[in-house]
Amino acid sequence: MEPKELALLIAKSALDKQALSVEIINIEGKASYADFLVICSGRTVRQVEAIIDGVESDVKKEKVYPLGVEGRQNGEWVLMDYGDVIFHVFEDNKRGFYDLEGLWIDALRVPPPDSSDKKS
């Protein structure tokens, strides 16, 4: 699966779980560790867990698996590493503190899919 296609799938899956403020940031050529970042928030730790579970399930259907998952035990900031795509889910009140979007202010944004779309 191409990195942009995977980023769009992750974003759509997160939106299907009512993730807040979903952003897809194209960092291709700007970072050696990935081509895209997908960042979103959940209202509570429980919603963060639901978003992670939903994304993991939807991406697994495409036979794509995370290389690693960090932060799942506390649920305030969970990172899922899919190689060319890094997925960050924050509890809403933690996201501003880390301001990942600000670190990549000059990077191009990819519009997230509409959560009502059947196919990204």
Number of C-alpha atoms within 10 A of each C-alpha: 9 8 17 18 12 20 28 22 20 29 26 25 24 30 22 16 18 19 23 17 13 21 20 27 26 23 20 16 9 12 10 9 14 18 19 27 24 26 24 24 26 28 14 15 19 13 20 27 20 17 24 26 14 18 23 18 15 17 17 12 10 11 9 14 15 16 10 11 16 13 14 16 10 10 20 21 21 20 20 22 19 20 16 18 26 24 24 23 30 26 22 21 12 14 19 12 8 11 11 14 18 10 9 15 11 12 16 13 17 15 12 20 19 14 16 10 9 8 10 17
